[in-house]
Amino acid sequence: MKTVKLTASQALVRYLSAQEIEPGVPFIAGVWAIFGHGNVAGLGEALAAAGDRLPTLRGHNEQGMALAAVAFAKASNRRRAMAVTSSIGPGATNLVTAAATAHVNRLPLLLLPGDVFANRAPDPVLQQIEDFGDGTVSANDCFRPVSRYFDRITRPEQLLTALPRAFATMTDPAECGPVTLALCQDVQAQAHEWPERFFEPRLRRPRRPRPDTGELRAALEAIRGARRPLVIAGGGVHYALATETLRRFVETHDLPVAETQAGKSALPWDHPLNLGSVGVTGSSAANAAAAAADLIIAAGTRLTDFTTGSWSLFAHPERRILQINAAAYDAAKHAALPLVCDAKAGLEALTEGLGDWRAPDPDHVSIGGSVTENVGGLGDWRAPDPDGAGGAHGARKSARSAWTAAVDAVTAPPGGNTLPSDAQVIGAVQRSTGPDTVLVCAAGGLPGELHKLWRAERPGGYHLEYGYSCMGYEIAGGLGVKMALPDREVVVMVGDGSYLMMNSELATSVMLGVKLIVVVLDNRGFGCIHRLQAAAGGARFNNLLDDVSRGEPPRVDFVAHARSLGAVAEKAGSIEALEQAIARARDCDHSCCIVIDTDPAMATEAGGHWWDVPVPEVSEREEVRAARAGYEEAIARQRPGD
């Protein structure tokens, strides 16, 4: 057996370079790095020697770098990923939030934080966390609950088993998620005789698990027996590259579709079977269909509380759930009928098994003990013939038309000199960008408005991190998206609260020449939570900057700040001025930031559904007591575990 003598860091870098998604295309597209005493001498030396074989990218904040890597993996539909290295101590713990974001969203991410000395000679080393009762603990143990695979490398040769396990995890359709390899800093510099074949190129093509015969048979029986089936498309449809498969499935069998945040853009917004977003931030058309459905066909979704209206949306007394998911853990949730498989393979198998079966014309349906006809105006959901002959059936077409009109109304420019709403800003961005634009957002009130209102024309055109709803993801995420999709315009929409939490990767985008268009909506605080606070009967407190109980409310000049980071920046005083500014930004070859003031109190009333946010049982405020009464009525409609 031929061997080569390398340090642990050199071996790690060589192995990463040899893992490919296609011949000549590395799975790990690059390594984000901020160096410190825990990684500069070991891993830093190895990365410098690697050069373009494994590019090193320098960011300004460890969390921001890792969020960019998360977004890169999401925009790449999990086909490629990035690694992130930090020193020990605060550099490492800055990565934990990003690890959790990747974990919740089932996205590959390789974290390489420095760790304490394995030999403990200088113990305690600078920045070391000491556990008085456990000598094996370090700060990196924080990664254990937010990593799909965790390992602490205390000897170089441990990489011979740790690295294959790491890549098996990141490329597995069910187990996919973040991997943490904590690298003891003395071990990084230690040498070992490595088998040369360990570094031979290896293809890491994602597998497509096929459905079990018995589960498929049960799924087909459930679909054939349904009178009001509804498909809910989740992020797994994108990750499986199954958007075209989904289209064929629903068109062949006349099945209406609703989309989760992660699933949005699986079908074009104007497809006749696309009823729009579902759940708490759903369209009226999709939510009416969900309430009336006797079978929910969930494709690649975890069915979170926002999708299910905290399990109060699916109101049909005999409703069943069919879960198509690569992860058995997700497929078995909420007493669902499981179909454990890749979304593309599952939809193909269902299409073949159903043959020429088409969803029946629904008639009367019983909901909550009463009989209702044409619930939500969706008396007939069937699509037009694929060749275009014949028209869409009236009731479904009417419901879609009513929702389209509602969107048009709330996204139209405001009259007078009033501050615009988030919805009106969304309308301006939509009108000012093309069909190839990728819209990036993550937290606050914007995701709810965008889920309802953004009209995605192409798969991948809507990039929302809403599994973890991580404030600060937006600009860093936009950077990762643009690196994954360099030929598409990337527009980041971010509130002032998220911008203030993390903006440093705007400077990184300028430094790397990765152009972003950032639209900052300044409502002077956390407007979304301010509205939630009011809905729960609470007093104005601690959310809007003008309501803070201590100190002087700041007046932040976001234009000056963005310019200080190297971006081209301007303030838009109106919706018309915003559209003109976006046009200038599209012609610019530099990252641009456009700021516009918005109304914190306005939100789209059309669509939507109840969300379980507990209201205090006891309060001196009459408003809270009234909200509690409404809350108790709402929770009576929940069906958890049913």
VEXDREN-2710 file (C-alpha; in Angstrom, 1 decimal):
% VEXDREN-2710
k/r/px/py/pz
1/MET/0.0/0.0/0.0
2/LYS/1.4/3.3/-1.1
3/THR/1.3/6.1/1.5
4/VAL/2.0/9.8/1.7
5/LYS/3.0/11.8/4.8
6/LEU/0.8/14.7/5.4
7/THR/-0.5/16.7/8.4
8/ALA/-4.1/16.1/9.4
9/SER/-5.0/19.5/7.9
10/GLN/-3.2/18.7/4.6
11/ALA/-5.0/15.4/4.4
12/LEU/-8.3/17.0/5.2
13/VAL/-7.9/19.6/2.4
14/ARG/-6.8/17.0/-0.1
15/TYR/-9.8/14.8/0.7
16/LEU/-12.2/17.6/0.4
17/SER/-10.8/18.5/-3.0
18/ALA/-11.3/14.9/-4.2
19/GLN/-15.0/14.6/-3.5
20/GLU/-16.9/15.5/-6.7
21/ILE/-20.6/15.8/-7.7
22/GLU/-19.6/15.4/-11.3
23/PRO/-16.1/14.7/-12.8
24/GLY/-14.1/17.8/-12.2
25/VAL/-16.8/19.5/-10.2
26/PRO/-16.1/19.4/-6.4
27/PHE/-18.9/18.9/-4.0
28/ILE/-17.3/21.4/-1.6
29/ALA/-17.2/24.6/-3.6
30/GLY/-14.9/26.5/-1.2
31/VAL/-14.0/27.0/2.4
32/TRP/-15.1/30.2/4.2
33/ALA/-12.4/31.1/6.8
34/ILE/-11.7/33.6/9.6
35/PHE/-8.4/32.6/11.0
36/GLY/-7.3/32.6/14.7
37/HIS/-4.9/30.8/16.9
38/GLY/-7.0/27.7/16.7
39/ASN/-6.8/27.2/12.9
40/VAL/-4.4/29.6/11.2
41/ALA/-1.2/27.5/11.7
42/GLY/-2.7/24.1/10.9
43/LEU/-5.6/24.3/8.6
44/GLY/-4.7/27.8/7.3
45/GLU/-1.3/26.5/6.0
46/ALA/-3.0/23.6/4.2
47/LEU/-5.7/25.9/2.6
48/ALA/-3.0/28.3/1.4
49/ALA/-1.2/25.5/-0.3
50/ALA/-4.4/24.2/-2.0
51/GLY/-5.0/27.4/-3.9
52/ASP/-7.7/27.2/-6.5
53/ARG/-8.1/23.4/-6.0
54/LEU/-10.1/24.4/-2.9
55/PRO/-10.8/28.1/-2.9
56/THR/-10.6/29.9/0.5
57/LEU/-13.1/32.8/1.0
58/ARG/-12.7/35.4/3.7
59/GLY/-15.8/36.8/5.4
60/HIS/-16.4/39.3/8.2
61/ASN/-18.5/37.3/10.6
62/GLU/-18.4/33.6/11.3
63/GLN/-22.2/33.3/11.4
64/GLY/-22.5/35.3/8.2
65/MET/-20.0/33.1/6.4
66/ALA/-21.8/30.0/7.5
67/LEU/-25.2/31.4/6.5
68/ALA/-23.8/32.1/3.1
69/ALA/-22.7/28.5/2.9
70/VAL/-26.2/27.4/3.9
71/ALA/-27.8/29.5/1.2
72/PHE/-25.3/28.2/-1.3
73/ALA/-26.4/24.6/-0.6
74/LYS/-30.1/25.5/-0.7
75/ALA/-29.7/27.3/-4.0
76/SER/-27.8/24.3/-5.3
77/ASN/-30.6/22.0/-4.3
78/ARG/-28.1/20.2/-2.0
79/ARG/-26.0/19.1/-5.0
80/ARG/-23.0/21.2/-3.7
81/ALA/-22.0/22.6/-0.3
82/MET/-19.4/24.7/1.4
83/ALA/-17.1/24.3/4.4
84/VAL/-16.5/26.9/7.1
85/THR/-13.6/27.1/9.5
86/SER/-13.1/29.2/12.6
87/SER/-10.8/29.4/15.6
88/ILE/-11.9/28.1/19.0
89/GLY/-14.0/30.1/21.4
90/PRO/-16.2/32.8/20.1
91/GLY/-15.3/32.1/16.5
92/ALA/-16.6/28.6/16.9
93/THR/-19.8/29.4/18.9
94/ASN/-20.6/32.1/16.3
95/LEU/-21.3/29.2/13.9
96/VAL/-23.9/27.5/16.1
97/THR/-26.9/29.5/14.8
98/ALA/-26.0/28.7/11.3
99/ALA/-25.6/25.0/12.1
100/ALA/-29.1/25.1/13.5
101/THR/-30.4/26.8/10.4
102/ALA/-28.9/24.1/8.2
103/HIS/-30.2/21.4/10.5
104/VAL/-33.8/22.6/10.5
105/ASN/-33.7/23.0/6.7
106/ARG/-32.0/19.7/6.0
107/LEU/-29.1/21.3/4.2
108/PRO/-25.4/20.1/3.9
109/LEU/-22.8/22.2/5.7
110/LEU/-19.3/21.3/6.8
111/LEU/-18.1/23.1/9.9
112/LEU/-14.5/22.9/10.9
113/PRO/-14.0/24.8/14.2
114/GLY/-10.7/24.7/16.0
115/ASP/-10.7/23.0/19.3
116/VAL/-8.6/22.7/22.5
117/PHE/-5.3/20.8/22.6
118/ALA/-5.7/17.1/22.5
119/ASN/-2.5/16.7/24.6
120/ARG/-3.8/19.2/27.1
121/ALA/-0.2/20.5/27.6
122/PRO/-1.1/24.2/27.7
123/ASP/-4.4/23.6/29.4
124/PRO/-6.4/25.8/29.7
125/VAL/-5.6/27.4/26.4
126/LEU/-6.8/30.8/25.4
127/GLN/-10.6/30.9/25.0
128/GLN/-11.1/27.4/26.4
129/ILE/-14.4/26.7/28.1
130/GLU/-13.8/24.5/31.2
131/ASP/-16.4/22.1/32.6
132/PHE/-15.6/21.5/36.3
133/GLY/-17.0/18.0/36.1
134/ASP/-16.0/16.8/32.6
135/GLY/-12.5/17.2/31.3
136/THR/-13.6/16.2/27.7
137/VAL/-16.0/19.1/27.2
138/SER/-15.2/22.1/25.0
139/ALA/-17.2/24.9/23.6
140/ASN/-17.7/22.8/20.5
141/ASP/-20.0/20.5/22.4
142/CYS/-22.6/23.2/21.6
143/PHE/-22.7/21.7/18.1
144/ARG/-23.9/18.3/19.1
145/PRO/-27.6/19.0/19.1
146/VAL/-27.5/21.0/15.9
147/SER/-25.2/18.6/13.9
148/ARG/-26.3/15.5/12.0
149/TYR/-22.8/14.1/12.5
150/PHE/-20.4/15.4/15.1
151/ASP/-16.8/14.2/15.7
152/ARG/-13.8/15.6/17.7
153/ILE/-10.6/14.8/16.0
154/THR/-8.0/14.0/18.6
155/ARG/-5.6/12.0/16.4
156/PRO/-4.9/12.5/12.7
157/GLU/-5.8/9.0/11.6
158/GLN/-9.4/9.5/12.9
159/LEU/-10.0/11.4/9.7
160/LEU/-9.9/8.0/7.9
161/THR/-13.3/7.2/9.3
162/ALA/-14.7/10.7/10.2
163/LEU/-14.4/12.1/6.7
164/PRO/-16.3/9.3/4.8
165/ARG/-19.0/9.5/7.5
166/ALA/-19.2/13.2/7.1
167/PHE/-19.8/13.1/3.4
168/ALA/-22.2/10.1/3.6
169/THR/-24.3/12.3/5.9
170/MET/-24.2/15.5/3.8
171/THR/-25.1/13.6/0.6
172/ASP/-27.8/11.3/2.1
173/PRO/-31.3/12.4/1.1
174/ALA/-32.8/11.5/4.5
175/GLU/-29.9/12.3/6.9
176/CYS/-28.7/15.4/5.1
177/GLY/-27.6/18.2/7.4
178/PRO/-24.7/19.9/9.0
179/VAL/-21.5/18.1/10.0
180/THR/-19.1/19.3/12.6
181/LEU/-15.6/18.1/12.7
182/ALA/-14.0/19.8/15.7
183/LEU/-10.2/20.0/15.0
184/CYS/-8.0/19.9/18.0
185/GLN/-5.4/22.6/17.2
186/ASP/-2.3/20.5/18.0
187/VAL/-3.7/17.6/15.9
188/GLN/-4.1/19.9/12.9
189/ALA/-0.4/20.1/12.6
190/GLN/0.5/16.5/13.4
191/ALA/1.6/14.2/10.5
192/HIS/0.5/10.7/9.5
193/GLU/1.2/8.2/6.8
194/TRP/-2.0/8.2/4.7
195/PRO/-3.0/5.6/2.1
196/GLU/-2.8/7.3/-1.3
197/ARG/-6.1/5.7/-2.4
198/PHE/-7.8/7.7/0.4
199/PHE/-7.4/10.8/-1.8
200/GLU/-8.6/9.3/-5.1
201/PRO/-11.5/11.2/-6.7
202/ARG/-14.9/10.0/-5.6
203/LEU/-18.3/10.9/-7.1
204/ARG/-21.0/11.9/-4.5
205/ARG/-24.1/11.6/-6.6
206/PRO/-27.3/11.8/-4.5
207/ARG/-29.3/8.5/-4.4
208/ARG/-33.0/8.3/-5.2
209/PRO/-34.7/6.0/-2.7
210/ARG/-37.7/4.2/-4.4
211/PRO/-41.0/3.7/-2.6
212/ASP/-41.7/0.4/-0.9
213/THR/-44.2/-1.7/-2.8
214/GLY/-46.6/-2.0/0.2
215/GLU/-46.5/1.7/1.0
216/LEU/-47.0/2.5/-2.7
217/ARG/-50.0/0.3/-2.9
218/ALA/-51.6/1.9/0.2
219/ALA/-50.9/5.4/-1.2
220/LEU/-52.5/4.6/-4.5
221/GLU/-55.6/3.2/-2.7
222/ALA/-55.8/6.4/-0.6
223/ILE/-55.6/8.7/-3.6
224/ARG/-58.2/6.7/-5.6
225/GLY/-60.6/6.8/-2.7
226/ALA/-60.3/10.6/-2.2
227/ARG/-63.0/13.0/-3.2
228/ARG/-61.1/16.2/-2.4
229/PRO/-57.4/15.6/-2.6
230/LEU/-54.9/18.5/-2.3
231/VAL/-51.2/18.3/-3.0
232/ILE/-48.9/20.4/-0.8
233/ALA/-45.5/20.9/-2.4
234/GLY/-42.5/21.4/0.0
235/GLY/-38.8/22.0/-0.3
236/GLY/-38.2/18.3/-1.0
237/VAL/-39.7/18.8/-4.5
238/HIS/-36.9/21.2/-5.3
239/TYR/-34.1/19.2/-3.6
240/ALA/-35.2/16.1/-5.7
241/LEU/-35.2/18.2/-8.9
242/ALA/-38.8/17.2/-9.2
243/THR/-40.6/20.4/-10.2
244/GLU/-41.4/19.1/-13.7
245/THR/-42.4/15.7/-12.3
246/LEU/-44.8/17.5/-10.0
247/ARG/-46.3/19.4/-12.9
248/ARG/-46.9/16.2/-14.9
249/PHE/-48.4/14.4/-11.8
250/VAL/-50.9/17.1/-11.0
251/GLU/-51.9/17.8/-14.6
252/THR/-52.3/14.1/-15.4
253/HIS/-54.6/13.6/-12.4
254/ASP/-56.3/17.0/-12.0
255/LEU/-54.9/17.7/-8.6
256/PRO/-54.8/21.2/-7.1
257/VAL/-51.5/22.3/-5.5
258/ALA/-50.6/24.6/-2.6
259/GLU/-47.0/25.5/-1.7
260/THR/-45.1/25.9/1.5
261/GLN/-42.4/28.5/2.0
262/ALA/-39.7/26.1/0.9
263/GLY/-41.9/24.6/-1.9
264/LYS/-42.9/27.9/-3.5
265/SER/-41.9/28.2/-7.2
266/ALA/-42.3/24.5/-7.6
267/LEU/-45.1/25.5/-10.1
268/PRO/-45.3/28.8/-11.9
269/TRP/-47.6/31.2/-9.9
270/ASP/-50.0/31.4/-12.9
271/HIS/-50.3/27.6/-13.4
272/PRO/-54.1/26.9/-13.3
273/LEU/-53.6/24.2/-10.7
274/ASN/-51.5/26.4/-8.4
275/LEU/-53.7/27.8/-5.6
276/GLY/-50.8/29.6/-4.0
277/SER/-49.3/29.6/-0.6
278/VAL/-50.8/27.5/2.2
279/GLY/-51.3/28.0/6.0
280/VAL/-50.8/30.9/8.3
281/THR/-49.4/33.0/5.4
282/GLY/-51.6/31.2/2.8
283/SER/-53.8/32.4/0.0
284/SER/-57.6/32.3/0.4
285/ALA/-57.8/29.8/-2.5
286/ALA/-55.2/27.4/-1.1
287/ASN/-56.5/27.6/2.5
288/ALA/-60.1/26.9/1.4
289/ALA/-58.9/23.9/-0.5
290/ALA/-56.9/22.7/2.5
291/ALA/-59.9/23.1/4.9
292/ALA/-62.1/21.0/2.5
293/ALA/-59.5/18.4/1.6
294/ASP/-60.2/14.8/2.6
295/LEU/-56.6/13.8/1.5
296/ILE/-53.5/15.9/1.9
297/ILE/-50.7/14.6/-0.3
298/ALA/-47.7/16.2/1.3
299/ALA/-44.6/16.1/-1.0
300/GLY/-41.3/16.8/0.6
301/THR/-42.6/18.9/3.5
302/ARG/-42.3/18.6/7.3
303/LEU/-45.8/20.1/7.7
304/THR/-44.8/22.7/10.3
305/ASP/-47.2/24.8/12.3
306/PHE/-47.1/27.6/9.7
307/THR/-48.2/25.1/7.0
308/THR/-50.9/23.5/9.0
309/GLY/-52.2/26.5/10.8
310/SER/-50.9/25.0/14.0
311/TRP/-52.9/21.9/13.0
312/SER/-56.3/23.7/12.8
313/LEU/-56.4/24.2/9.0
314/PHE/-57.2/20.7/7.8
315/ALA/-60.8/20.7/8.9
316/HIS/-62.4/17.8/7.0
317/PRO/-63.6/15.3/9.7
318/GLU/-62.3/12.3/7.7
319/ARG/-59.1/13.9/6.3
320/ARG/-56.0/11.7/5.9
321/ILE/-52.4/12.7/5.2
322/LEU/-50.1/11.0/2.7
323/GLN/-46.5/11.9/3.4
324/ILE/-44.0/11.5/0.5
325/ASN/-40.6/12.1/2.2
326/ALA/-37.1/10.7/1.9
327/ALA/-36.9/10.8/5.7
328/ALA/-38.9/8.2/7.6
329/TYR/-38.9/10.5/10.6
330/ASP/-40.9/13.1/8.6
331/ALA/-43.1/10.7/6.7
332/ALA/-44.4/9.2/10.0
333/LYS/-45.5/12.4/11.6
334/HIS/-49.1/13.1/12.7
335/ALA/-50.4/9.6/11.9
336/ALA/-49.7/10.1/8.3
337/LEU/-49.7/7.3/5.7
338/PRO/-46.0/7.1/4.8
339/LEU/-44.4/6.9/1.4
340/VAL/-40.7/6.9/2.2
341/CYS/-38.8/7.8/-0.9
342/ASP/-37.3/10.5/-3.0
343/ALA/-40.0/13.0/-4.1
344/LYS/-39.3/12.6/-7.8
345/ALA/-39.3/8.8/-7.6
346/GLY/-42.5/8.8/-5.5
347/LEU/-44.4/11.2/-7.8
348/GLU/-43.3/9.1/-10.8
349/ALA/-44.4/5.9/-9.2
350/LEU/-47.8/7.4/-8.2
351/THR/-48.3/8.8/-11.8
352/GLU/-47.6/5.4/-13.3
353/GLY/-49.8/3.5/-10.7
354/LEU/-52.8/5.8/-11.0
355/GLY/-52.8/5.5/-14.8
356/ASP/-55.7/7.5/-16.3
357/TRP/-57.3/8.2/-12.9
358/ARG/-58.4/11.8/-12.4
359/ALA/-59.7/13.5/-9.3
360/PRO/-63.5/13.3/-9.1
361/ASP/-65.8/16.3/-9.2
362/PRO/-66.4/17.1/-5.5
363/ASP/-70.0/17.7/-4.5
364/HIS/-71.2/18.3/-1.0
365/VAL/-68.7/17.9/1.9
366/SER/-69.2/17.8/5.6
367/ILE/-67.0/20.1/7.6
368/GLY/-67.3/20.3/11.4
369/GLY/-70.6/18.6/11.5
370/SER/-72.4/20.8/8.9
371/VAL/-72.7/20.2/5.2
372/THR/-71.3/22.9/3.0
373/GLU/-71.5/23.2/-0.8
374/ASN/-68.5/24.3/-2.8
375/VAL/-66.4/25.2/0.2
376/GLY/-64.4/28.4/-0.4
377/GLY/-65.8/28.7/-3.9
378/LEU/-63.8/25.6/-5.0
379/GLY/-66.7/23.3/-6.0
380/ASP/-64.7/21.9/-8.9
381/TRP/-61.0/21.8/-8.8
382/ARG/-60.2/20.1/-12.0
383/ALA/-57.7/21.6/-14.4
384/PRO/-58.2/22.4/-18.1
385/ASP/-57.1/19.7/-20.5
386/PRO/-53.3/19.6/-21.0
387/ASP/-53.6/20.6/-24.6
388/GLY/-55.6/23.7/-23.7
389/ALA/-58.9/22.5/-25.0
390/GLY/-61.8/23.6/-22.8
391/GLY/-61.5/26.1/-20.0
392/ALA/-60.7/25.8/-16.3
393/HIS/-63.7/24.8/-14.3
394/GLY/-65.5/27.8/-13.1
395/ALA/-65.3/27.5/-9.3
396/ARG/-61.6/26.9/-9.1
397/LYS/-60.9/29.5/-11.7
398/SER/-63.0/32.0/-9.8
399/ALA/-61.2/31.3/-6.5
400/ARG/-57.8/31.8/-8.2
401/SER/-59.1/35.0/-9.9
402/ALA/-60.4/36.4/-6.7
403/TRP/-57.0/35.8/-5.0
404/THR/-55.1/37.3/-8.0
405/ALA/-57.3/40.4/-7.7
406/ALA/-56.6/40.6/-4.0
407/VAL/-52.8/40.5/-4.6
408/ASP/-53.1/43.1/-7.3
409/ALA/-55.0/45.4/-4.9
410/VAL/-52.6/45.2/-2.0
411/THR/-49.4/45.4/-4.1
412/ALA/-50.5/48.5/-6.1
413/PRO/-48.8/51.8/-5.5
414/PRO/-50.3/53.8/-2.6
415/GLY/-52.2/57.0/-3.1
416/GLY/-51.2/60.2/-1.4
417/ASN/-48.1/60.7/0.7
418/THR/-48.7/57.9/3.2
419/LEU/-45.9/55.5/4.0
420/PRO/-46.0/52.4/1.9
421/SER/-46.8/48.9/3.2
422/ASP/-44.5/45.9/2.8
423/ALA/-47.0/44.6/0.2
424/GLN/-46.6/47.8/-1.9
425/VAL/-42.8/47.5/-1.7
426/ILE/-43.1/43.9/-2.8
427/GLY/-45.2/45.0/-5.8
428/ALA/-42.6/47.6/-6.8
429/VAL/-39.8/45.0/-6.6
430/GLN/-41.9/42.5/-8.6
431/ARG/-42.7/45.1/-11.3
432/SER/-39.0/46.2/-11.5
433/THR/-37.4/42.8/-11.9
434/GLY/-37.5/40.0/-14.5
435/PRO/-38.6/36.3/-14.4
436/ASP/-35.0/35.1/-13.7
437/THR/-34.7/37.1/-10.5
438/VAL/-34.1/35.2/-7.2
439/LEU/-35.8/36.8/-4.3
440/VAL/-34.1/36.2/-0.9
441/CYS/-35.5/36.8/2.5
442/ALA/-35.8/35.1/5.9
443/ALA/-37.4/36.7/8.9
444/GLY/-39.8/39.3/10.2
445/GLY/-43.1/40.3/8.5
446/LEU/-41.7/40.1/5.0
447/PRO/-41.7/36.3/4.7
448/GLY/-45.5/36.2/5.3
449/GLU/-46.2/38.9/2.8
450/LEU/-43.8/37.4/0.3
451/HIS/-45.3/33.9/0.7
452/LYS/-48.7/35.3/-0.1
453/LEU/-47.8/37.9/-2.7
454/TRP/-44.6/37.1/-4.6
455/ARG/-45.2/35.7/-8.1
456/ALA/-42.5/33.2/-8.8
457/GLU/-42.2/32.3/-12.5
458/ARG/-39.3/29.9/-12.4
459/PRO/-38.1/27.1/-10.0
460/GLY/-35.6/28.5/-7.6
461/GLY/-36.8/32.1/-8.0
462/TYR/-38.1/32.3/-4.4
463/HIS/-35.5/31.7/-1.7
464/LEU/-36.9/32.0/1.8
465/GLU/-35.2/30.6/4.9
466/TYR/-38.2/30.0/7.0
467/GLY/-37.5/26.7/8.7
468/TYR/-35.4/28.5/11.3
469/SER/-36.6/32.1/10.4
470/CYS/-33.1/33.3/11.1
471/MET/-32.8/37.0/11.4
472/GLY/-29.6/38.1/9.8
473/TYR/-29.7/35.4/7.1
474/GLU/-30.8/37.7/4.4
475/ILE/-27.7/39.5/3.1
476/ALA/-25.4/36.6/3.9
477/GLY/-27.9/34.3/2.3
478/GLY/-28.1/36.5/-0.8
479/LEU/-24.3/36.2/-1.1
480/GLY/-24.5/32.4/-1.1
481/VAL/-27.3/32.3/-3.6
482/LYS/-25.5/34.6/-6.0
483/MET/-22.4/32.4/-5.8
484/ALA/-24.5/29.3/-6.6
485/LEU/-26.5/31.1/-9.3
486/PRO/-24.1/33.7/-10.8
487/ASP/-26.2/34.2/-13.9
488/ARG/-29.4/35.2/-12.1
489/GLU/-30.2/38.6/-10.5
490/VAL/-30.4/38.3/-6.8
491/VAL/-32.6/40.7/-4.9
492/VAL/-32.5/40.6/-1.1
493/MET/-35.4/42.1/0.8
494/VAL/-34.6/42.8/4.5
495/GLY/-36.2/44.7/7.3
496/ASP/-34.2/47.2/9.3
497/GLY/-34.1/44.9/12.3
498/SER/-32.5/42.0/10.4
499/TYR/-30.2/44.4/8.7
500/LEU/-28.9/45.7/12.0
501/MET/-28.4/42.2/13.3
502/MET/-26.1/41.2/10.4
503/ASN/-25.0/43.3/7.5
504/SER/-21.2/42.7/7.4
505/GLU/-21.4/40.3/4.4
506/LEU/-22.6/43.2/2.3
507/ALA/-18.9/44.3/2.5
508/THR/-17.9/40.7/1.6
509/SER/-20.1/40.9/-1.5
510/VAL/-18.3/44.1/-2.5
511/MET/-14.9/42.5/-1.8
512/LEU/-15.6/39.4/-3.8
513/GLY/-17.3/41.2/-6.6
514/VAL/-20.5/39.2/-6.1
515/LYS/-23.3/41.7/-6.9
516/LEU/-26.5/41.9/-4.8
517/ILE/-29.4/44.3/-4.9
518/VAL/-30.5/44.8/-1.3
519/VAL/-33.8/46.5/-0.5
520/VAL/-34.0/47.7/3.1
521/LEU/-37.5/48.3/4.5
522/ASP/-37.2/50.6/7.4
523/ASN/-40.2/50.5/9.7
524/ARG/-38.1/51.5/12.7
525/GLY/-38.1/48.3/14.7
526/PHE/-39.5/44.9/14.8
527/GLY/-42.9/45.7/13.1
528/CYS/-44.0/42.0/12.7
529/ILE/-43.7/41.3/16.4
530/HIS/-45.2/44.6/17.2
531/ARG/-48.3/43.6/15.3
532/LEU/-48.3/40.1/17.0
533/GLN/-48.0/41.8/20.4
534/ALA/-51.0/44.0/19.6
535/ALA/-53.0/41.0/18.3
536/ALA/-52.4/39.2/21.7
537/GLY/-53.7/42.3/23.5
538/GLY/-50.3/43.5/24.7
539/ALA/-49.3/47.1/25.2
540/ARG/-46.8/48.7/22.8
541/PHE/-43.5/47.7/24.4
542/ASN/-39.9/47.1/23.3
543/ASN/-40.5/46.3/19.6
544/LEU/-40.6/49.6/17.7
545/LEU/-37.6/51.9/18.4
546/ASP/-39.9/54.7/19.4
547/ASP/-41.4/52.4/22.1
548/VAL/-38.2/51.4/23.9
549/SER/-38.3/52.1/27.6
550/ARG/-34.7/53.1/28.0
551/GLY/-32.5/55.5/26.1
552/GLU/-33.0/57.7/23.1
553/PRO/-34.4/56.0/20.0
554/PRO/-31.7/55.9/17.3
555/ARG/-32.0/57.5/13.9
556/VAL/-30.0/55.1/11.7
557/ASP/-28.8/56.3/8.3
558/PHE/-28.8/53.0/6.4
559/VAL/-27.7/54.7/3.2
560/ALA/-24.6/56.0/4.8
561/HIS/-23.9/52.7/6.5
562/ALA/-24.3/50.7/3.3
563/ARG/-22.0/53.1/1.5
564/SER/-19.4/52.7/4.3
565/LEU/-19.4/49.0/3.5
566/GLY/-18.6/49.7/-0.1
567/ALA/-22.1/49.4/-1.7
568/VAL/-23.8/51.9/-4.0
569/ALA/-26.7/53.2/-1.9
570/GLU/-29.6/55.6/-2.1
571/LYS/-32.9/56.4/-0.3
572/ALA/-36.2/56.0/-2.2
573/GLY/-38.8/58.5/-1.1
574/SER/-41.7/56.8/-2.8
575/ILE/-42.8/53.6/-4.6
576/GLU/-42.2/55.2/-7.9
577/ALA/-38.7/56.3/-6.8
578/LEU/-38.0/52.7/-5.6
579/GLU/-38.8/51.3/-9.0
580/GLN/-36.5/53.8/-10.6
581/ALA/-33.8/52.9/-8.1
582/ILE/-34.1/49.2/-8.8
583/ALA/-33.8/49.9/-12.5
584/ARG/-30.5/51.7/-11.9
585/ALA/-29.3/48.9/-9.6
586/ARG/-30.0/46.3/-12.3
587/ASP/-27.7/48.2/-14.7
588/CYS/-25.0/48.5/-12.1
589/ASP/-22.2/46.0/-11.8
590/HIS/-21.7/46.6/-8.1
591/SER/-23.7/45.6/-5.0
592/CYS/-26.5/48.2/-4.4
593/CYS/-28.6/49.0/-1.4
594/ILE/-31.9/50.9/-1.6
595/VAL/-33.6/52.1/1.5
596/ILE/-37.3/52.9/1.8
597/ASP/-39.4/53.9/4.9
598/THR/-42.5/51.7/5.5
599/ASP/-45.5/51.6/7.7
600/PRO/-45.0/49.1/10.6
601/ALA/-48.7/48.7/11.3
602/MET/-49.9/47.6/7.8
603/ALA/-50.1/43.9/6.8
604/THR/-52.1/42.1/4.2
605/GLU/-55.5/41.1/5.6
606/ALA/-56.5/38.8/2.7
607/GLY/-55.8/35.1/3.1
608/GLY/-53.9/33.8/6.1
609/HIS/-54.9/31.6/8.9
610/TRP/-54.8/31.3/12.7
611/TRP/-51.4/30.6/14.3
612/ASP/-51.0/29.2/17.9
613/VAL/-49.3/31.9/19.9
614/PRO/-50.5/31.5/23.6
615/VAL/-52.2/34.4/25.2
616/PRO/-51.9/34.8/29.0
617/GLU/-54.8/33.2/31.0
618/VAL/-54.6/36.0/33.6
619/SER/-54.0/39.7/32.9
620/GLU/-55.0/43.1/34.2
621/ARG/-55.4/44.3/30.6
622/GLU/-58.9/44.0/29.1
623/GLU/-57.4/43.6/25.7
624/VAL/-55.4/40.6/26.8
625/ARG/-58.5/39.0/28.4
626/ALA/-60.4/39.5/25.1
627/ALA/-57.6/38.0/23.1
628/ARG/-57.5/35.0/25.5
629/ALA/-61.2/34.4/24.9
630/GLY/-60.6/34.3/21.1
631/TYR/-57.5/32.1/21.7
632/GLU/-59.5/29.5/23.6
633/GLU/-62.1/29.3/20.8
634/ALA/-59.3/28.8/18.3
635/ILE/-57.4/26.0/20.1
636/ALA/-60.7/24.1/20.3
637/ARG/-60.3/23.6/16.5
638/GLN/-56.9/22.1/16.7
639/ARG/-56.4/18.5/15.8
640/PRO/-52.9/17.6/16.9
641/GLY/-51.8/14.0/16.3
642/ASP/-55.0/13.3/14.4
END
